[in-house]
């Protein structure tokens, strides 16, 4: 569940072939194990994301790019109490 200080914006960029886009600022929200049907490509803008991927714990800090292959299970949450901000593109 999102806290009142968390922001999520999702939209479809029709002029880019219906590209799915996400902008989020999370403090306490955690993604449970999930996967995407297509590629998920993103960048961490602030803070850091800690996630389980391919059986290992990974971290992506501000300025780093994240790439999840289709159908690969992963999680995600802030590395610390300051949260994280990121943008993602979902490419089917």
Secondary structure, DSSP 8 states (H G I E B T S, - for coil): ---TT-EEEEEEEGGGTSEEEEEEEESS-EEEEE--SSEEEEEEEEEEEEEEETTEEEEEETT-EEEE-TT--EEEEESSTT-EEEEEEEE-
